[in-house]
């Protein structure tokens, strides 16, 4: 009899272990681990007849639902919940007859910078055609770090790329573009035409700082590069978001790149600044690998609280904890089996 009972216990333990380690269980734990914990607690309190605890859990669950609905409402307020991977292309017209832009607004030492620009068709006619533009880049001290000429195609577009030095200085870099005139000498051009022969763009060069954030007994590393002062960095699992504060000189532009481990926060990303969904043109994904996601966020300087929200968070129960639980359960079964074996061991009679 005891052997049959032991067999039933072993079978139940195997079924439980299969449930714990199944992908479906892992997904549920990652998505709504806190909700599952609340439901289990309600069941225990019912057995103990504690209505007050049940009411408290119900209020907590309702608050969680309300918070999730608020996040969904914030997403709907934005022009798009899907973060872009590049900035919108600048267009040329009578007011902006020469444009230049880079693929990113913040770089680190050694990064490759991609530059592209466009010249308005009417301006090309005014100056008698354009074949080349001169591109020069200076660092925050005015030192020239790049200089070259780019060919202009029949549509008035041009592009170039260069790598920043490995020891590039931090700060604002100036990218200056000059049109080399065609048939007509510069002195013969109108003042408006002369004014449109040059344009500038600025980018930021910064280094990343690593910040350790704890969640579910694990350490996760956030990497942040910015031209702002960054503090109050944290992770709120219940709200599925990374949060931090930025501050800079009012009237200047700020840009921050934040790299978030996917093991901590992943899925569909959304950025809010001071509680409002950031404009879709102000946030791009600069990198997206199996391990992490990097977002570049733009804003006007003052003091802002930035939240990066996802749809998937670190699982409620890490794999290490599950292994410990299973090991304890296995040891308990072994001890129980030995105890039952000793209990039912036949006695030995000695006849004299």
C-alpha positions in Angstrom: 0.0 0.0 0.0 2.7 2.4 1.0 4.5 1.7 -2.3 1.4 2.7 -4.3 1.1 5.9 -2.3 4.8 6.7 -2.8 4.3 6.2 -6.6 1.4 8.6 -6.6 3.5 11.2 -4.9 6.3 10.8 -7.4 3.9 11.1 -10.3 2.4 14.3 -8.9 5.9 15.8 -8.4 6.8 15.1 -12.0 3.6 16.7 -13.2 4.2 19.7 -11.0 7.8 20.1 -12.2 6.6 19.8 -15.8 4.1 22.6 -15.2 6.7 24.8 -13.5 9.2 24.5 -16.3 6.8 24.7 -19.2 7.1 27.7 -21.6 3.5 28.6 -20.9 4.1 28.9 -17.2 7.3 31.0 -17.8 5.3 33.3 -20.0 2.5 33.7 -17.5 5.0 34.4 -14.7 6.8 37.0 -16.9 3.6 38.8 -17.9 1.3 38.6 -14.9 3.4 37.0 -12.1 2.1 39.5 -9.5 -1.5 38.8 -10.5 -0.9 35.0 -10.0 0.6 35.7 -6.6 -2.5 37.7 -5.6 -4.9 35.0 -6.7 -3.0 32.3 -4.7 -3.1 34.6 -1.6 -6.8 35.1 -1.9 -7.3 31.3 -1.9 -5.2 30.9 1.3 -7.0 33.6 3.1 -10.4 32.1 2.2 -9.3 28.9 3.9 -8.4 30.9 7.0 -11.6 32.8 6.8 -9.9 36.2 6.6 -12.3 38.5 4.7 -10.2 41.6 5.5 -7.2 40.2 3.7 -9.4 39.2 0.8 -10.8 42.7 0.5 -7.3 44.2 0.6 -6.1 41.8 -2.2 -9.2 42.7 -4.3 -8.4 46.4 -3.9 -4.7 45.8 -5.0 -5.9 43.8 -8.0 -8.3 46.6 -9.0 -5.5 49.2 -8.6 -3.2 47.1 -10.9 -5.9 46.9 -13.5 -6.5 50.6 -13.3 -2.7 51.3 -13.7 -2.6 49.0 -16.8 -5.6 50.8 -18.3 -3.8 54.1 -17.7 -0.7 52.9 -19.6 -2.9 51.7 -22.5 -4.6 55.1 -22.6 -1.3 56.9 -22.6 -0.2 54.7 -25.6 -3.3 55.7 -27.5 -2.6 59.4 -27.0 0.7 59.1 -28.9 0.8 59.3 -32.7 2.3 55.8 -32.7 3.1 53.2 -30.1 5.8 51.7 -32.3 9.2 53.4 -31.9 10.9 54.3 -35.2 14.3 53.2 -36.2 15.3 56.4 -38.0 14.5 60.1 -37.9 12.2 61.6 -40.5 14.0 62.9 -43.6 14.3 66.6 -43.8 12.7 68.1 -46.9 14.0 71.1 -49.0 11.9 74.1 -50.0 12.2 77.8 -50.5 12.8 78.4 -46.8 15.2 75.4 -46.3 17.0 75.1 -49.6 20.0 73.2 -48.1 19.5 70.5 -45.5 21.9 68.2 -43.7 21.2 65.6 -41.0 22.9 62.6 -39.3 21.5 59.1 -38.6 21.7 59.8 -34.9 21.9 62.7 -32.6 24.3 61.2 -30.0 27.5 59.2 -30.7 30.3 57.7 -28.7 34.0 57.7 -29.4 34.8 55.4 -32.3 31.2 55.4 -33.7 30.5 55.8 -37.4 28.6 58.9 -38.3 26.4 58.9 -41.4 25.6 62.2 -43.0 23.1 63.0 -45.7 21.7 66.2 -47.2 19.7 67.7 -50.0 19.7 70.9 -52.1 16.6 72.5 -53.4 16.2 72.3 -57.2 15.6 76.1 -57.6 18.8 76.9 -55.7 20.8 74.6 -58.0 19.4 76.6 -61.0 20.2 79.9 -59.4 23.9 79.1 -58.9 24.3 77.4 -62.3 24.5 73.8 -61.1 26.2 71.9 -58.2 28.5 69.0 -58.3 30.2 69.0 -54.9 29.6 70.0 -51.3 32.3 70.4 -48.7 31.7 68.8 -45.3 33.7 69.8 -42.3 33.3 68.5 -38.7 34.8 70.3 -35.6 34.7 69.1 -32.0 33.7 71.1 -28.9 37.1 72.9 -28.9 36.9 73.8 -32.6 39.4 71.2 -33.7 38.9 69.8 -37.1 38.1 66.1 -36.9 36.9 65.5 -40.5 36.9 67.2 -43.8 35.9 65.9 -47.3 33.8 66.6 -50.4 30.7 64.8 -51.3 29.2 64.4 -54.8 25.8 65.8 -55.5 23.5 63.6 -57.7 21.0 64.7 -60.2 18.2 64.9 -57.5 20.3 67.3 -55.4 21.1 64.7 -52.8 24.5 63.9 -51.2 25.9 61.7 -48.4 29.1 60.9 -46.5 30.2 58.9 -43.6 33.2 59.0 -41.2 34.3 57.5 -37.9 34.9 59.5 -34.8 38.4 59.1 -33.2 38.8 56.5 -30.5 39.7 59.4 -28.1 37.0 61.8 -29.3 36.3 64.6 -26.9 32.9 64.8 -25.3 30.6 67.6 -26.1 28.8 69.2 -29.1 30.3 68.7 -32.6 29.5 71.0 -35.5 28.9 69.6 -39.0 29.2 72.4 -41.5 28.3 72.0 -45.2 29.3 74.4 -48.0 28.1 74.3 -51.6 30.7 74.7 -54.2 29.1 76.9 -56.9 28.9 75.9 -60.5 28.9 78.3 -63.4 28.3 81.5 -61.6 31.0 83.1 -59.3 29.9 83.7 -55.7 30.1 87.5 -56.2 27.5 87.5 -58.9 24.9 85.7 -56.8 22.0 87.4 -54.9 22.2 87.8 -51.1 19.5 85.1 -50.7 21.5 82.7 -52.8 24.7 83.4 -50.9 23.0 82.8 -47.6 21.8 79.4 -48.8 25.2 78.1 -49.7 26.0 76.9 -46.2 24.2 75.1 -43.4 25.1 73.5 -40.0 24.1 70.7 -37.9 25.1 69.6 -34.3 25.6 66.2 -32.8 26.5 65.2 -29.3 29.5 62.9 -28.3 29.1 61.3 -24.9 30.3 58.2 -23.1 28.1 55.6 -21.5 27.7 55.1 -17.8 26.5 51.8 -16.3 23.9 51.7 -13.6 22.9 48.5 -11.7 19.2 48.0 -11.0 17.9 45.2 -8.8 14.7 43.2 -9.7 13.5 39.8 -8.4 16.8 39.2 -6.7 18.9 39.8 -9.8 21.2 42.6 -10.9 20.5 44.3 -14.3 22.8 46.9 -15.9 21.3 49.9 -17.6 23.7 51.9 -19.9 23.0 55.6 -20.3 24.8 58.2 -22.4 23.6 61.8 -22.4 24.5 65.4 -22.6 22.2 65.9 -19.6 22.7 65.3 -15.9 21.0 62.0 -15.2 19.8 60.8 -11.8 16.9 59.0 -10.0 17.4 55.9 -12.0 15.1 53.0 -11.2 12.9 50.2 -12.4 9.2 49.7 -11.5 8.2 46.2 -12.3 4.6 46.6 -11.4 4.3 49.4 -14.0 6.7 47.7 -16.4 9.0 50.7 -16.8 12.5 52.1 -16.4 12.5 55.7 -15.0 15.1 58.4 -14.7 15.4 62.2 -14.4 17.4 64.5 -16.8 18.4 68.1 -16.3 20.3 70.6 -18.4 20.6 74.3 -19.3 17.2 75.7 -20.3 17.1 76.7 -23.9 19.4 74.0 -25.1 18.6 70.6 -26.6 19.0 67.4 -24.7 19.5 63.8 -26.0 19.9 60.6 -24.1 20.6 57.0 -25.2 19.5 54.3 -22.8 20.3 50.6 -23.3 17.9 48.2 -21.5 18.5 44.5 -21.1 15.6 42.5 -22.6 15.8 40.0 -19.7 14.5 42.9 -17.5 12.2 44.8 -19.9 11.2 44.1 -23.5 8.3 44.0 -25.9 6.6 47.0 -27.4 8.3 50.1 -26.1 6.8 53.5 -25.4 8.5 56.7 -23.9 6.8 59.3 -21.8 8.3 62.7 -20.8 6.8 64.2 -17.6 3.9 61.8 -18.0 3.1 62.7 -21.6 3.8 60.4 -24.6 6.9 61.6 -26.4 6.5 62.7 -30.0 7.3 59.9 -32.4 9.9 62.0 -34.2 11.8 62.4 -30.9 12.4 58.8 -30.1 14.2 56.1 -32.3 15.7 52.7 -31.8 19.4 52.9 -32.5 20.1 49.2 -31.7 18.0 46.1 -31.2 19.8 42.8 -30.4 18.7 39.6 -28.8 20.1 40.8 -25.5 19.2 44.5 -25.3 17.5 47.5 -26.8 18.9 51.0 -27.2 16.6 54.0 -27.5 17.6 57.6 -28.3 15.4 60.2 -26.7 15.3 63.9 -27.6 13.9 66.8 -25.6 14.4 70.5 -24.7 16.4 71.0 -21.6 15.1 71.9 -18.2 14.2 69.2 -15.6 12.3 66.1 -17.0 11.2 62.7 -15.7 11.5 60.1 -18.5 9.8 56.7 -18.4 10.5 53.9 -20.8 7.6 51.4 -20.7 7.6 47.8 -22.1 5.1 45.0 -22.3 7.3 42.1 -20.9 9.1 42.2 -17.5 11.6 40.0 -15.6 9.8 36.8 -14.6 8.3 36.6 -11.1 10.3 33.5 -10.3 13.9 33.3 -11.7 15.1 30.0 -12.9 17.5 29.7 -10.0 14.6 30.0 -7.5 12.6 27.4 -9.4 15.6 25.0 -9.2 15.8 25.5 -5.5 12.1 24.8 -5.0 12.3 21.6 -7.1 15.4 20.4 -5.1 13.6 21.0 -1.8 10.6 19.1 -3.1 12.7 16.2 -4.3 14.5 16.0 -0.9 11.1 16.0 0.9 9.9 13.1 -1.3 13.1 11.1 -0.6 12.8 11.6 3.1 9.1 10.7 3.1 9.8 7.5 1.1 12.4 6.4 3.6 10.2 7.2 6.5 7.4 5.1 5.1 9.8 2.3 4.3 10.9 2.1 7.9 7.4 2.3 9.2 6.2 -0.7 7.2 9.3 -2.8 7.6 8.3 -6.3 8.8 9.5 -7.2 12.3 12.0 -10.0 12.9 11.0 -12.6 15.5 13.7 -14.7 17.2 12.7 -18.1 18.6 14.7 -19.5 21.4 
